[in-house]
Amino acid sequence: MSVETTPRQAPAARPNRQAGKATGAWADGDRTPLNHNEAFKQDDDGLNVRTRIEEVYAKEGFDSIAPDDLRGRMRWWGLYTQRKPGIDGGQTASLDPAELDDQYFMLRVRSDGGALSTEQLRTVAAISTEFARDTADITDRQNIQLHWIRVEDVPEIWRRLEAVGLTTAEACGDTPRVILGSPVAGIAADEVVDGTPAVREILERYIGSPEFSNLPRKFKTAISGSPSLDVAHEVNDVSFVGVHHPDFGPGFDVWVGGGLSTNPMFAQRLGTWVALEEVPEVWKGVVSIFRDHGYRRLRNRARLKFLMADWGPEKFREVLEKEYLGRALVDGPVPEQPSGHRRDHVGVHAQKDGRFWVGGAPVAGRVSGSTLYAVAELAERHGSARVRLTAHQKILVLDVPEDQTAAVADGLEALGLPAAPSEWRRGVMACTGIEFCKLALVETKARARTVVAELERRLPDFDVPFSIHVNGCPNSCARTQVADVGLKGMVQKDDEGNLVEVFQVHLGGGLGTEPSLARKTRALKVRAEDLPDYVERLAARYLDQREAGESFAAWARRADEDDLR
């Protein structure tokens, strides 16, 4: 079975394939909608659906919801219809959306920067147990997702969330989504700069504003001053990465145009240095360029990465400075490559104030309302009032006195959130999968748990960082192309004609100042039930063949094809 490879780096700028055709960009002067999504957004701002939810749909029920609200505008308030149970992956692409819809919703709660007080966490937990069948998932964008939500309960859920300062506004839709931030912002001793004030200002000034509630597609932001590069800045639409300028001191390096899915591209540096107080203004400029110049004709080319690929960073910076900021930006240095840092912040770590944070690892972000409530209780019992979610589906308890760290770690362990997890558990991520997602082809969360448990049993002493990212479809919500082992779910028929779940394997991806896409092994597909055997075999070959200090990703990129089977 042969193994085909792709270049290690994301594609460079490419010619504009839309040359000669209307792109739908507002800056071209014609706002005629060129597809159905653009039409319904122009007809009525997505933010306006809240009134109809509260005054009509919550009172009259699911069947009263207008189609463009149900599968469109309700996303502007964090609501997606979830998949009807019993529909296998072979029907995902063939059924009409109405046939896939269940009469329940996934609800995404924003927690920008992953920041939650224990009061807020307890509120989300109570909503989960009362309205969401005790479901809760921590996503790789620092959100909490709940399932089995009825539209009748949404107004009361909003009331409870907003009473403690939480919102679902623009958690989905063609909007500025949750802002990733370092989960140890403001407390890490090695932090370059605390980006929290910039996150807060952007939230207060722009989230929920009609100024940016109709973008060509979703817009993802990351702001972190951590030297561990802990927010996957390489794959966000705009990222601000902490750096020390030799003349101006701590600030941020700006990256634009990242994104994975079926056309993976890494963000490109603008080469600028931005002070903390300038971040909101520069953010506004970047998202304004996307709003005005982004491609709206084709949904599959509407992300900012396609505009960046056509323009290049030099032109993008020029337009930003001249047309949106009205001033030149300072040139800046490249962030340093992390040395010895783990991006997920799991474990027990000293804060700069003498207290500690304790980071626990659920399997692929799957928790429950009951677990989250217990975490809030545990934190408060040991002197903490703050928790954080990470961009790696982990959870941290902050501000723990030194003499309480062991008790907190033991408490997390008892809740299934160990602070000293196996490398298998620590390195696994998974998207929602076919359990709830209408785009998915295969199961992901339960599959990840099975694989982790089996590898822990077979290779309990494996002590090398090793990431396994499980995705239920090609959209790469679990960042499959930048994992050690990325698994993209598919379905195919076996020799008896039965539909089976398989995974296309991606190997040797990674992030950092020099990110690499995984080797895309088109010919290599592994049946779901064979994944533990396959990963065990890979791990053994890596341990046998690695050079001193060589990571799995580096080995996988150079390994012979036969050794990757």
N, C-alpha and C positions, 0 to 999 in steps of 0.2 A: 504494500500500500504506500504510494508515494506521498511526499509532503511538499506542498508548494509554499513558498515564502513571499512576503511583501517587504518593501523597504522598511528599515527600522524606524525611520522618521516619518512623521505625518506628511502628506503631500504638500509640496510647495505651491506658491501662487500659480494659478492656471489661467489660460485665456478665458474671457467672458463668454460662456456658451450661450448666453442670452442676447448676444450682440445682434442688432437688427430686429429684436422683438421687444415689445413693451414688457418691462419688468414689474410694473405695478408700483414702482417707487414713487412716493408722494413728491419727492423733489423733482421729478420729471414733469410735474404740472397737471397730471391727469389722475384724478382720484376715482375713476370708474372702477368698481370692484371687478376683479378678474377671476374670482372663484367664490364659492358659496360662503366660505368662512369670512372673507372680506366683506361680502354682502351683508351678512347678519350683524357683523361688527359695526358696519356703517349705519344700519337701520336703527340700532340701539346699543349704547355702550354696555358692555358686559357687567359693569358695576351696578347698573340699574336693576338687574334681576333680583336683587335682594328684596326690594319692595314687593315684587310679585310672589316671591317665596313666602314672605311673612304674611301677606294679606290674602293670597289666593291659594297657592299650592299646599301650604301647610294645613290649610283648612279643608280643601277639597280633595287632597290626596294625589298620589302618583299619577293617576290617569288624567288629571287636569293639566299636567305640565306640557307646555308648547314644545314641539320638537327642537327648535333652535335654542330654547332655554335649556332643555334636558341634556342635549349632547354638545352644547356650546357655552352659553353665557353662565350657566351655573358653575362652571370651572373657575370663573373669576372670583368665586367665593369658596373655593377649595373642594367642590363637590364633583365627583365622577360617578356615573352609574357603574356598578360592579357587575361582574360576569354572572350570568345565570348558572347555577350549579348543574353539573351533568353534561355540559357541552364539551366534547373532547377537542384537542388541539387541531385535529384535522378539519374542523369546521370553522376555525377562527376566521379564515380569510374568505370563506364562501357564504357565510350567513349575513343577512342584513343586520345593521346595528340594532334595530328594534328586536330582533330575535335573540341577540346576545345579552340585551339589557335585563338585569334583574330589577325588581322594584325596591332596591336598596342602593345606598351610596357608600363610596369611600369618602371620608372627610379628612382633609389634610390640615393640620394645625401648624401655623407658622411658629418657629422658635428661632428667630434670626440670631446668628452666632451660636446657636445651640443653647442659648441662655434661658434657664428656667429657675424660678424660685421653688422651694419645696411646696409652697401654697399653690403655685401654678401647676406643678406636677400632680399634686393631690387632686386638683380640680379636673385635669385631664383624665386621671385614673378613675374618678367617680363617674365621669361621663362615659368612659369605656364600659364600666361594669353595669351602668344603668341603661345605656342606650345602644351599645355596640357589642353586646355579647362577650364582653371581657377581652376584645381584640385590641391589639396595639402593636405597631411596628415602628422601630426607629429606622429612618431612611438614611441613605448616604448623603442627603442634603440637610441633615440636622432637623428634619421635621418629625412629628409623630403622626402616623396614619391610623385612623380608626375605620372599621368596616361594619356592615349591617345597619347603617344609619337610615332611618325613615325620614322622609321629608317632613312629616308631621312633627318630628322632634327637633328639627333644625333651629327654629327660633329660640327655644329654651336652651339648646346647646350654646348658641351664640351669646345669649344673655349671661350664662355662667362663665364662658371663656372671657368675655369682655369685662366682666366684673373683676377679674384678676389681671387684666392687662394683656390678654391674648387675643389673637384674631385669626381668621381664616382668609382674610382679604388677599386676593391675588396670590394665593398659594398655588394656583394652577392658572391656565389660560395664557393668552398672548400678552403677558405682563411681566414686570420685574418680579421674579419669584423670590423665595427666601434668600437672604444674604448669608452666605457661608462666612463664618468667622472662626478664629482660633478658639477652641473650647477652653484654653488656658490664658486667654487674653487678660492682661492686668494682674496676673498672679505668677507667671513663669519668670524665674530668675534670669533666664537667658533671652528674654524677649527683646527684639529690636525696638518695637514701638507698639503701643496698645491701640488697636484700630477701633475699639468700642465706640468712642465718640462719633466717628464717621458713620458707623453702622446706624447708630441712633438717629443722627441727623437725616440720613437718607430715608429712614423709615418715617420720621415725623413729617418730612417735607414732601415726599414723592409717592409713597406707597398708598394706594387708594385714591390717587389724584387722576382725574381725566386726562391730564397732560401726557401720561404714559400708560394709559389703560387700553390703548389700541396699537400694539406693536405688531410687526409682521409675524413673529412667532414668540415663543417664550424667551426670556432674557435672564441669564444666570450670572450672579455676582459673587465674588469672593474677596474678603479683606482680612489679611492676617499679617501680623508682625512677628510671627514665630519663625525662628531659624530652621525649624523642622519642616517647613513648607507643608503645613498640615491641612490645607483646604483644596487640594487638587487644582491649583491655579492654572495648570496647563490645559484644562478642558472646560473652562468657564468662558462665557462671553466677554466678561471683563474681570480682571483680578488686580488687586493691589497687594504687592508682596514687600514685606519689610526689608529695607536696606539701609546701610550707613553711607551717606554721601560724604566724601572727604572734606568738603567745604561747608555743607549745610547741616550735617548731622543726620539723625534718624528720620526716615520718611518711607516712601513707597515707590517701587518699580511697577510700571503699568504694563499689563499683558492684555491683549484683545484678540477675540476671534477663535476661541477654542470650542471644541465639541466633538463628541464621538458618534454614536449611532452608525448608520450605514455608510457615511462619508466622514471618517474620522480625520480631524485636523487639530493640531496643537495650536494654542494661542501664540501670538507673536508679540515680542517686546516692541513697545514704541520707543524705547531708549530714553525715557524721561524719568526724572525724579519729582515726586509730588509730596509736599508737606501734608501732615495729617489734616490740617484745616482746609486744604485744597481738595481733598478727596471727594466730598459731595459735589463740588462744582465740576470736576473732571468726570465723575460718574455721570452727571447730568448731560455733559457734552457727548459722551460716548453713546448713551442710550438715545439721545436725540438724533445722532447720526443714524442709528439703527432705525428709529421710527421714520425718519424722512427719506433715507436712501436705501433701506433694506428692501429686498426683493419680495414682492407680494403676489406675483402671478402664480408661482408654483409653490405649494406648501413644502415640498421636499427640497427646495432651495431657498427657503425663507429665513434660515438662521443667519446670524451675523457672520459666521465663519465663511460663508460664501462671498459676502461683500469684501471681507478682508482678503480672501484668496485672490479676488479680482483686482483690488486696489493695491494691496501690499501695505506694510506698516508705514512707509515713508509718506505715501499719499494720505493714509488715514490720519497720521499725526498732523500733516499740513492742513487738512480740512478741519480737524478738531481745533487747532490753534487759531486759524484765520477766520473760520465761519462760526464757530460756536463759543470759543473762549475769548477771542479778541486779543490774545497775547501769546507770546512764545512760552513754552515750558522749558525747564532746566534739564539739560542732559544728565543722565544718571548712570550709576554702576549696575552691573549684573548681580543678582543675589548669589550668595555663596552656596556651594553644594553642601547639603547637610552631612555631618560627619557623626555617625553613631546614633543619630536620632531615630526614633520610631514615630511615625506620624499619628498614631492612634491614641497616644497618651495613656495606654493601659498600664496598671500597676500603681505602686505607691511612690509619690514624688513630692519633694520639698517645694513649697511655694516661697516666694521672695519675702513674705511676711513672717516666716517661721512656722506657719501651719503647713498642711499637706493636702494634696488631692489624691483620691483613690479611684482608679478607673477600672470598671468591670466590663466583661465581654459576654453579651448574649450571643447565641448562634444566629448569625446573619440578621441581626436586628430584631428578631422575633421575641417579643415580650408579652405582656398582658396588662390590663388595667390593674389587676390585683398585684402584680409584681411592681408596677410603678408606684402604687400606693405604699407598698412595703418599703420601697427605696426612700420615699419621702419621710416615712416614719423613722427609718434607720438613720438617715442623715440628721434629722432633728434630735434624735435621741443621743447623738454623739457630737452635738454642738455645731452642726452645719445647717444653713438655710438656703444653700444654692447647689444646683446640679447643672451639668452640661451634657449635651449630646454632641457626638463627634461626626465628622464626615466619613467615618468608617464604621458606622452603625454600633458605636459603643456609648457607654454612659459613665460620667464622672461625678463623684461627690467631692465638692470643694470645701476648703476651710476647715479641715479636720485637725483637731489638736494632735500633737505627736503621740501622746499616750493613748489615743483612741483609734489610731490607724489600724491596728491589728483587729480590733473589734468590728470596724467597718468592713475590712476585707473579709473577715469571717462571715459577716452578715450578707455581703454580696454573694459570696460563695454559696451560702444556704439558699439564696434566691435564684441560683443558676446563672449568676453573673460574676464568675471568678475574676479576681484581680491578678491571678497568676495562671492564665489559661494555657492550654497546649498551643503550639504553633498552628495546629490545624484549626482550632476554634478561633484563635486570634486573627488568622488570615482569611477567614471566609466572609464573603458578602453575597447577598442574593437580592434580586428584585422581588416584586410581589408575586409574579408567576400566575399560573392558570387558576389558582384557587379563587382569585378575585379580579384579575386583569383581563379585559376584553381583547387585548392584543396578544396575549401570551399563547404559546403553543404547548408548553410543558410545565410541570410542577417544579418549583424552585426552593421554597423555604424548607419543606419537609425533606426534599432531596439533599439539601445542604446539611441538614441535621444528621441524616443517615450517613452521609459520606464522612462527616467529622467524627461521629461516634465510631465508625468502623476503623478509620485511620488512627484514632486514639488507641483503639484496642490493638491494632497490628503494629504500630510504630510509636509507642508511648514515649520513647526517649528522643524523638526527632526534635532538634533544638535550633533549627535554622529558619529565619523568616521565610514564610511560604504562603503566598496569597492564592486563593481559589475563588473566583468570582463567577457566580451562576446566574445566567440571564435566560428569561423565558421566551425571548424573541430577538430579532436583530437590533433593537433600539439601544441596547447597551446601557440601560439604566443602572446596572451594576458594574459598569466600567470594565467590560470583559477584555477589551483590547489592550489594557494597561495592567493586566494581572500577570503573575507568574504562570498561572493556568486559568485561562478564560474559557468558559463553557457557554456556548450559544445554543439554546434549545431549538430543536427541530422535531418533526415527526416524519416517519416513513414506514412503509409496509415491510414486514419480514417475509421470509420465504413461504409462509402459510397465508399471506395476505392480511395479517393482523397489523393494525396500526400500533407502532411502538415509539416511545420517546427516545431520542438520541441527542447527542450534543456534538456540535462541531467544536474542535479544540483550537484555541489560540495559545501560543506559548511564548514566554519571555518578554512580556510587556513591562513597562515601568514608567514612573514619573520622576521628576527631578529637574534640575537645570538643563539636562540633556535627555528629555523623555524619548522613549522608544515604543513604537507599536509592536505588539506581539507578532510572532510568525503565524500567519493565517494558514492553517493546515486544512485546505479544502477537502482533500481526500481522506483525512482522518476524522472519522466519526465514531463516537463511543456510545454504546447503549447505556441508558441511565443506570441499569442495575450493575453494569460493569465498571462504573466510575471508581469505586474503591480499589479494585484490582489495577486499573490503569494508573491512578495516581501513585499507588504504592510502587508500581514498577518504575515510573518516572523518578520518584524520589530515590529509589535504590540506585538507579543508574547515575543520577546526579552525585550522590554521595561517593560512588565508586570512581567517577571520572573527574570530579571537580579539581581545580587547581587551588592552591592556598589562597584563602580569602575570597574565592569566587562565589558570587551569588547564583541562585538558581536561574535567574533571568539571563545572566551573562552566559552561563553554560548552555541554556536552551537555545540561545541565538547562534551558538557555534557548533552545537552537537550534530552528529551525523543523523541523517533522516531515519535510519533504522532504529536509533536509540530513542526516538520520540514516539515510536508506535506503542 
